[in-house]
Amino acid sequence: MDIQVNDIVTLKKPHPCGSRDWEVLRMGADFRLKCMGCGHQLMIARSKLEKNVKQVKKSLEK
């Protein structure tokens, strides 16, 4: 899966705030994601993220 820093990923299940979109802040064995709805940040394992991604929107900043 081709996910880069600053990309927006849409997950299958929504966050409790209602948003499904997350910004990728850090990559590696784990990803740091920031909710686009409320700003909450979390770390998630690469395998779990790749299983739950529905869509990847590329960032314009490169």
Backbone as ProteinMPNN parsed JSONL, in Angstrom:
{"seq_chain_A": "MDIQVNDIVTLKKPHPCGSRDWEVLRMGADFRLKCMGCGHQLMIARSKLEKNVKQVKKSLEK", "coords_chain_A": {"N_chain_A": [[0.849, -1.178, 0.0], [0.588, 2.207, -0.837], [1.223, 4.641, 1.095], [1.93, 7.848, 2.224], [3.585, 10.398, 4.25], [1.541, 13.112, 5.309], [-0.581, 12.395, 3.679], [-4.129, 11.807, 3.331], [-6.087, 9.442, 4.861], [-8.927, 7.376, 4.513], [-10.802, 5.59, 6.728], [-12.473, 2.419, 7.402], [-14.224, 2.293, 9.629], [-15.865, 4.832, 11.533], [-14.445, 7.461, 13.611], [-15.246, 8.188, 17.062], [-16.042, 10.892, 17.023], [-17.24, 11.159, 14.607], [-15.897, 11.506, 12.206], [-14.251, 9.997, 9.395], [-11.864, 10.435, 8.22], [-8.327, 10.656, 8.335], [-5.179, 12.185, 8.943], [-1.906, 11.376, 7.933], [0.799, 11.485, 10.016], [3.253, 10.348, 10.726], [5.349, 7.703, 9.593], [6.304, 4.214, 9.479], [7.066, 1.224, 11.222], [4.921, 1.574, 12.801], [2.129, 3.807, 12.48], [1.477, 7.284, 12.931], [-1.471, 8.906, 13.356], [-3.757, 11.63, 12.728], [-6.898, 12.734, 13.626], [-9.182, 14.19, 11.399], [-11.458, 15.406, 12.158], [-11.644, 15.991, 15.021], [-9.031, 16.317, 15.86], [-7.667, 14.482, 17.423], [-4.895, 12.366, 18.19], [-3.261, 9.282, 17.34], [-1.42, 6.179, 17.63], [-0.915, 3.499, 15.402], [-0.529, 0.132, 14.377], [1.183, -0.886, 11.402], [0.15, -3.136, 9.965], [-2.486, -3.331, 10.947], [-3.531, -0.844, 10.164], [-3.338, -0.982, 7.322], [-5.187, -2.973, 6.836], [-7.571, -1.728, 7.525], [-7.921, 0.517, 5.915], [-9.845, 2.36, 3.632], [-9.709, 4.216, 1.558], [-7.156, 6.216, -0.008], [-6.144, 9.482, -0.037], [-4.127, 11.533, -1.837], [-1.753, 13.956, -0.727], [-1.413, 17.457, -1.549], [0.826, 18.847, -0.954], [4.053, 18.518, -1.701]], "CA_chain_A": [[0.0, 0.0, 0.0], [1.421, 3.402, -0.983], [0.782, 5.721, 1.982], [3.033, 8.744, 2.552], [3.304, 11.43, 5.249], [0.616, 14.18, 4.882], [-1.739, 11.861, 2.956], [-5.361, 11.646, 4.101], [-6.631, 8.098, 4.678], [-10.309, 7.171, 4.958], [-10.905, 4.265, 7.333], [-13.784, 1.778, 7.282], [-15.076, 2.652, 10.768], [-15.672, 6.231, 11.941], [-13.996, 7.835, 14.952], [-16.435, 8.589, 17.83], [-16.482, 12.246, 16.675], [-18.002, 11.068, 13.368], [-15.028, 11.625, 11.033], [-13.556, 8.797, 8.928], [-10.62, 10.861, 7.589], [-7.172, 10.804, 9.215], [-3.948, 12.654, 8.303], [-0.731, 10.6, 8.322], [1.846, 12.355, 10.541], [4.51, 9.621, 10.811], [5.309, 6.357, 9.03], [7.306, 3.264, 9.942], [6.37, 0.004, 11.633], [3.67, 2.141, 13.288], [1.733, 5.085, 11.89], [0.814, 8.256, 13.807], [-2.578, 9.502, 12.614], [-4.492, 12.713, 13.383], [-8.291, 12.796, 13.179], [-9.483, 15.447, 10.724], [-12.636, 15.979, 12.796], [-11.432, 16.553, 16.358], [-7.616, 16.55, 16.103], [-7.1, 13.434, 18.278], [-3.797, 11.644, 17.566], [-3.057, 7.934, 17.828], [-0.447, 5.32, 16.951], [-1.546, 2.252, 14.971], [0.396, -0.757, 13.691], [1.056, -0.874, 9.936], [-0.733, -4.218, 9.508], [-3.864, -2.994, 11.294], [-3.941, 0.28, 9.323], [-3.526, -1.427, 5.936], [-6.417, -3.775, 6.801], [-8.747, -0.895, 7.758], [-7.996, 1.661, 5.003], [-10.831, 2.273, 2.553], [-9.267, 5.08, 0.465], [-6.012, 7.083, 0.272], [-6.168, 10.732, -0.806], [-2.775, 12.082, -1.845], [-1.657, 15.368, -0.337], [-0.913, 18.337, -2.592], [2.117, 19.379, -0.496], [5.168, 17.586, -1.924]], "C_chain_A": [[0.893, 1.239, 0.0], [0.837, 4.558, -0.176], [1.998, 6.531, 2.361], [2.603, 9.717, 3.645], [2.492, 12.545, 4.593], [-0.532, 13.687, 4.016], [-2.932, 11.795, 3.902], [-5.895, 10.25, 3.803], [-8.048, 8.057, 5.23], [-10.403, 5.745, 5.468], [-12.333, 3.73, 7.219], [-14.74, 2.199, 8.393], [-14.829, 4.099, 11.168], [-15.115, 6.36, 13.362], [-15.251, 8.241, 15.74], [-16.927, 10.009, 17.526], [-17.263, 12.268, 15.36], [-17.165, 11.119, 12.106], [-14.389, 10.286, 10.691], [-12.175, 9.134, 8.359], [-9.534, 11.134, 8.618], [-5.98, 11.281, 8.394], [-2.783, 11.83, 8.832], [0.37, 11.566, 8.747], [3.213, 11.678, 10.549], [4.317, 8.222, 10.267], [6.423, 5.512, 9.624], [6.602, 1.948, 10.214], [4.998, 0.374, 12.193], [3.391, 3.431, 12.541], [1.187, 5.979, 12.984], [-0.207, 8.957, 12.933], [-3.217, 10.607, 13.43], [-5.881, 12.779, 12.775], [-8.557, 14.164, 12.564], [-10.709, 16.125, 11.341], [-12.312, 16.697, 14.093], [-9.968, 16.798, 16.69], [-6.944, 15.515, 16.993], [-6.003, 12.694, 17.515], [-3.667, 10.262, 18.175], [-1.968, 7.247, 17.035], [-1.162, 4.01, 16.621], [-0.515, 1.438, 14.197], [0.114, -0.74, 12.188], [0.07, -1.931, 9.451], [-2.203, -3.901, 9.781], [-4.379, -1.85, 10.421], [-4.239, -0.179, 7.898], [-4.799, -2.254, 5.788], [-7.661, -2.889, 6.846], [-8.878, 0.307, 6.817], [-8.997, 1.377, 3.89], [-10.339, 3.046, 1.329], [-8.079, 5.915, 0.922], [-6.113, 8.284, -0.65], [-4.788, 11.35, -0.705], [-2.786, 13.546, -1.466], [-1.093, 16.19, -1.502], [0.453, 18.905, -2.236], [3.202, 18.336, -0.694], [6.307, 18.292, -2.572]], "O_chain_A": [[1.856, 1.305, 0.764], [0.055, 5.356, -0.694], [3.007, 5.964, 2.781], [1.415, 9.852, 3.935], [2.736, 12.883, 3.435], [-1.391, 14.486, 3.645], [-2.768, 11.735, 5.12], [-6.131, 9.904, 2.646], [-8.335, 8.632, 6.28], [-10.12, 4.798, 4.735], [-13.275, 4.483, 6.973], [-15.922, 2.435, 8.143], [-13.684, 4.551, 11.145], [-15.297, 5.475, 14.199], [-16.247, 8.613, 15.119], [-18.101, 10.309, 17.744], [-17.882, 13.278, 15.028], [-17.669, 10.805, 11.028], [-14.026, 9.523, 11.586], [-11.398, 8.232, 8.048], [-9.784, 11.764, 9.646], [-5.789, 10.829, 7.266], [-2.676, 11.605, 10.038], [0.83, 12.377, 7.942], [4.232, 12.352, 10.398], [3.26, 7.617, 10.448], [7.372, 6.039, 10.204], [5.65, 1.594, 9.519], [4.04, -0.392, 12.083], [4.309, 4.072, 12.028], [0.5, 5.495, 13.883], [0.134, 9.531, 11.899], [-3.231, 10.554, 14.66], [-6.029, 12.869, 11.556], [-8.197, 15.187, 13.146], [-10.965, 17.298, 11.071], [-12.655, 17.867, 14.263], [-9.675, 17.429, 17.705], [-5.759, 15.651, 17.295], [-6.157, 12.421, 16.324], [-3.921, 10.07, 19.364], [-1.628, 7.657, 15.926], [-1.912, 3.476, 17.438], [0.284, 1.998, 13.446], [-1.031, -0.6, 11.757], [-0.77, -1.638, 8.6], [-3.065, -4.17, 8.944], [-5.53, -1.874, 9.984], [-5.267, 0.187, 7.328], [-5.425, -2.24, 4.729], [-8.692, -3.243, 6.275], [-9.857, 1.047, 6.913], [-8.997, 0.302, 3.289], [-10.521, 2.6, 0.197], [-7.991, 6.285, 2.093], [-6.161, 8.145, -1.872], [-4.325, 11.659, 0.393], [-3.698, 14.29, -1.827], [-0.371, 15.656, -2.344], [1.167, 19.393, -3.111], [3.271, 17.366, 0.061], [7.34, 17.68, -2.842]]}, "name": "protein", "num_of_chains": 1, "seq": "MDIQVNDIVTLKKPHPCGSRDWEVLRMGADFRLKCMGCGHQLMIARSKLEKNVKQVKKSLEK"}
